[in-house]
Amino acid sequence: MQAARHALRIYAVEPTPRLVSLRCLCRYTGSHVHLRRFSSVVSHPVEGWSRPLGRVAIGAVFVSCAAGGLWFPWIAHAEAPSDSNSTCKPTFFRLDDVRRHGRDAGEKWITKGDKVYNITDWIPGHPGGEIILRAVGGPVDQYWNIFTIHNKQEVYDILESYCIGQVDPRDLVDGKVPVEQIDDPFKHDPQRDQQLVVHSSRPFNAETPANALNSFITPDGLFYVRQHMWVPEVDQAHHKIVVELADGEEKEYSLQELKENFKEVTITATLQCSGNRRKHMTDEAHSTDGLQWDAGAISNAEWTGVRLRDVLKDAGLQIEDLPAKNIKHVQFTGAEAYGASIPIEKAIDQFGDVLLVYAMNSKPLALDHGYPLRLVAPGNVAARSVKWITRVRLSDEESTSQWQRRDYKCFGPNVTSKAADWDSAPAIQETPVQSAITSVQDISLHSDYNRRLLELHGLEEDAVVVEGYSYAGGGRRIIRVDVSADKGKSWHQAHLLADQSKGAKKWTWTRWRWVLPKQQAGSGFVVKAVDEAYNTQAGEYEANYNFRGNLTSSWHRVEYDPKSSKAD
């Protein structure tokens, strides 16, 4: 079974909230369990459960955050001692002892706080795969600071079951492992352009500055950056991608093989973070969870690569046999363990332009943007365009990562984070219609350039130029942008600027401009866009409020003071 190869998922009518030890489950069923590959399926009642256990697919055990997985309190863990609350033995280890039990050692040790843990038996079941090996031989603390879902008592109890002793006090400074002993996972992060508007440095998240939002193609160095973790250490010469079919068959491709064996395709596509304009929802409605992006978590570029559709066909996918019950989604995993998925319909659509990309704006991908290989799923939220891609997997279910199952979803205005039923909401894929004002500039007749611009718009007086972007997901064209100089009481249509988009559909933003006499400008401007399906933006933020602040797309408003503004 496909499910048995990858995850332990217990399906019961009424799953008990207690943590079940897989060791106990194995004794009960008489089954031997290996953490990576499984072929058996058991259907026996488990003692202590209120109803019979339906089907138990045996696989990688508890789903933690390291692969972006979810923690379900009824999911079992494997190979842990039966007493998960046992205390460490009164044994002390020097840090040199811990370092000798690193990546290449037979036994893998880590420290957390002042304790030492032997996690050798647990590593094969780690949902993040080999990402855990970054920490072995040293402290795990800073990784758990990044993957905050680990900070739960259930997870602490599991870790405690692997405790073998404590760090020798002679190696501690103020009771802690010295900072110089900690491997910095961000040490391979690249230098960034100082013009980027930074929201967090570790992991690095920054939006495109306003001046760069005024061009159709965003310069590479000013393209917004959204990192959930660190930039992984990658080597183009040895980078490979594995495609796994629904039956478990795999085929591996090097970057060179992709370039040589498949048709090269270039598209122009806008990527937008689901949190773009989150700050506006916070300011206009209520507080929201997440980075407080302004209007710059969006950028546009040319992407060059090969069609995912072509690679899937070459790997053995029989597209003519679809739809199929066991192939509903295509899952993607990055080198840093980020995971996401898109529906199979999008992946194989000959007009969907989903690419495995190796070049951006006619140059190799930058490290921050997925070098040497990434996915680009145009028209979908950028969270689905996985960077540093290493694995593509056909599946009957979407990715189990937290970025698919939790983070990128929306709920009603009345739903709080504590009350949210994450399974009830679909993951964000295509994005709604969007627009924003990126520039408001006064112009006068004093310069030849401004005079020509004013003449173009039939004006012979000082004026205001308002510019911005508009965008709709799913490849839908923008057909109209409405702008108001009196906060929405009256409207005018902006001029849609021509561009050189490439692709089967309109995957890019549409730049727009509106020029009006300065004497007609009020105290602020408002913009809203309409796409080819006649979808438009909501006026107020309250109706579309969600505690995550995702997909903020209400009218964008900016203040304007004619008296303080100076004409160029």
C-alpha positions, 0 to 999 in steps of 0.5 A, spaced: 500 500 500 502 506 498 500 509 505 504 504 508 510 506 505 510 513 508 506 514 514 503 511 520 496 514 520 491 510 525 483 511 522 478 509 528 471 512 529 473 515 535 481 516 536 483 516 543 487 522 545 492 518 549 499 517 546 500 510 544 506 506 544 508 503 537 512 498 541 505 496 545 502 496 539 507 491 536 506 486 541 499 486 541 498 485 533 504 480 533 507 484 527 514 486 526 515 494 524 520 497 520 520 505 520 521 506 513 518 501 508 512 496 510 507 491 507 503 489 512 496 492 514 493 489 520 485 490 523 485 488 530 482 492 536 487 495 540 486 495 548 483 501 551 480 504 545 473 505 545 471 502 538 475 497 534 481 500 530 479 500 523 485 499 518 492 501 521 497 503 515 504 502 518 509 507 516 513 513 519 511 514 526 509 521 529 508 527 524 512 533 527 514 539 524 521 538 522 518 536 515 512 541 516 508 535 519 502 535 524 502 533 531 496 528 532 495 526 539 493 519 537 498 518 533 503 513 535 511 513 536 516 508 535 521 504 538 521 508 545 521 505 551 515 504 554 516 509 560 516 515 556 517 519 562 523 516 565 529 520 567 536 520 565 541 516 568 546 519 572 551 519 567 555 525 564 558 526 557 563 531 555 561 534 549 567 531 545 563 524 546 557 527 543 561 530 537 563 523 536 556 521 535 555 525 529 552 524 522 557 518 520 557 515 527 553 508 528 549 511 534 547 518 533 547 523 539 544 530 540 543 535 546 538 539 549 539 543 554 544 540 559 541 533 557 544 528 552 540 523 548 541 517 543 536 518 538 539 512 533 532 508 533 528 514 532 531 517 526 528 512 521 521 515 523 523 522 523 518 525 518 523 530 516 528 525 513 535 526 514 534 534 516 535 531 523 542 529 521 544 536 521 543 536 529 546 530 531 553 530 534 551 537 537 545 541 540 538 541 537 535 547 541 536 552 535 532 547 531 526 546 536 526 554 536 525 554 529 520 548 529 516 551 534 511 545 534 516 541 538 514 545 544 509 540 546 509 536 552 508 530 548 514 531 544 518 532 550 516 526 553 518 522 547 525 525 547 526 524 554 525 517 553 531 517 549 535 520 554 542 517 556 545 522 561 547 529 562 553 534 559 559 534 563 558 541 568 565 542 566 563 543 558 557 548 560 557 555 561 552 558 566 549 551 565 548 551 558 552 548 552 556 554 549 554 558 543 560 556 540 558 549 540 552 550 536 552 549 529 549 555 525 543 552 520 543 559 517 551 559 515 549 558 508 544 564 507 547 568 502 548 576 502 541 580 501 540 587 497 540 592 503 534 595 499 529 589 501 524 591 507 526 586 512 521 582 517 525 577 520 532 575 519 533 568 521 529 565 517 530 571 512 523 574 510 523 581 506 519 584 501 520 588 495 521 595 496 516 600 493 520 603 487 521 595 485 514 594 485 513 599 479 517 595 474 513 589 470 519 584 471 522 585 478 530 585 479 533 578 482 536 581 488 529 585 489 524 579 488 521 578 495 524 573 499 520 568 503 524 563 507 521 558 512 527 555 514 535 556 512 537 556 505 540 549 504 547 547 502 546 545 495 551 543 489 548 543 482 553 538 479 550 533 484 543 535 485 538 530 483 530 530 483 526 523 485 520 522 482 515 517 485 509 514 482 503 511 486 506 504 486 512 506 489 516 506 483 522 511 482 526 515 477 531 519 478 534 525 474 540 530 475 539 537 473 543 536 466 538 530 464 532 535 465 536 540 461 538 535 455 532 530 455 526 535 455 523 541 452 525 548 455 520 553 456 520 560 459 514 563 462 512 570 466 509 569 472 508 573 479 509 569 485 505 572 491 505 570 498 499 568 502 500 573 507 501 579 502 498 585 505 497 582 512 498 588 515 492 592 512 488 587 515 491 588 522 490 595 521 483 595 518 480 589 522 483 585 528 490 583 529 493 577 525 498 571 526 504 572 522 509 576 519 506 583 518 507 584 510 505 590 507 504 590 499 511 588 497 510 580 498 509 579 491 514 580 485 514 578 478 519 574 473 521 570 467 522 563 469 525 558 465 525 550 466 522 544 463 514 542 464 513 537 470 507 534 466 513 532 461 517 529 466 511 525 470 510 522 463 517 520 462 517 517 469 511 513 467 505 516 469 500 514 464 496 521 463 491 518 459 489 513 465 487 519 469 483 520 473 485 515 478 483 514 485 490 513 487 493 519 484 489 526 486 495 530 488 503 531 487 507 532 493 513 536 493 519 536 498 525 541 498 532 540 500 531 544 507 524 539 508 519 544 506 513 540 503 507 542 499 502 539 494 498 541 488 492 537 485 494 533 479 489 536 475 494 543 475 500 538 475 498 535 468 494 541 465 497 542 458 495 549 459 497 550 466 505 551 465 507 548 471 515 548 471 521 545 474 525 551 474 533 552 473 533 559 471 530 566 473 530 572 468 535 569 464 540 567 469 541 561 474 536 561 480 539 565 486 540 561 492 534 565 496 529 563 490 531 555 489 538 554 486 539 550 483 532 547 481 525 549 484 518 548 482 513 554 479 506 553 479 503 559 476 497 562 478 497 558 485 499 561 492 507 561 492 507 557 498 506 551 493 512 553 488 517 549 493 524 551 492 530 547 492 526 541 490 529 534 491 522 529 490 516 529 487 511 524 489 504 522 486 499 521 492 492 520 493 492 525 499 495 532 499 502 533 502 502 532 510 506 538 511 504 543 516 505 548 510 499 544 507 495 542 512 495 548 517 499 554 515 496 556 509 488 556 510 483 561 511 477 561 516 471 565 518 471 572 521 468 569 527 473 563 528 479 564 533 486 560 532 484 556 538 477 554 535 480 552 528 478 546 525 484 545 520 481 539 517 475 542 515 478 548 511 482 546 504 489 549 503 490 555 499 491 554 491 489 559 486 489 566 489 483 571 489 483 578 485 488 583 488 491 590 487 495 595 490 497 602 490 505 602 489 506 610 488 503 616 488 507 622 485 505 629 484 508 632 477 508 639 474 509 642 467 516 644 469 520 638 466 519 636 459 518 629 461 512 631 465 510 636 460 509 630 455 506 625 460 501 631 462 499 632 454 498 624 453 493 625 458 490 631 455 492 635 461 495 642 462 496 643 469 499 640 475 497 633 476 498 626 480 500 620 478 497 614 481 500 607 480 500 600 482 499 592 480 493 588 479 493 580 479 488 574 479 490 567 481 488 561 476 491 565 470 485 570 470 486 576 466 485 583 469 480 587 465 479 593 469 482 597 475 478 602 478 481 608 482 478 613 487 480 620 489 475 621 494 475 614 498 470 610 494 465 615 493 466 616 485 470 611 481 475 612 474 478 607 470 486 606 470 490 605 464 492 598 464 499 598 462 502 593 456 507 588 458 510 582 454 507 576 458 509 569 456 505 563 458 499 559 456 495 564 460 496 570 464 500 568 470 503 575 471 500 582 474 498 587 470 501 594 472 496 600 471 496 608 472 492 613 473 493 621 472 488 626 474 489 634 475 491 635 482 486 639 484 481 633 484 485 629 489 482 628 495 485 626 502 486 619 499 486 614 494 483 607 493 483 602 488 480 595 486 481 590 480 476 586 476 478 579 473 476 576 467 471 572 471 468 579 474 471 577 480 472 583 484 475 586 491 471 587 497 471 594 500 471 592 507 476 588 511 472 585 517 467 581 512 474 577 510 478 577 516 481 571 518 486 570 524 491 568 520 491 574 515 491 570 509 489 572 502 488 580 504 485 583 498 480 588 500 480 595 497 487 598 498 487 605 501 493 610 501 493 617 505 494 623 500 495 630 503 495 635 497 498 641 501 504 637 503 506 634 497 511 637 492 511 636 485 517 634 481 
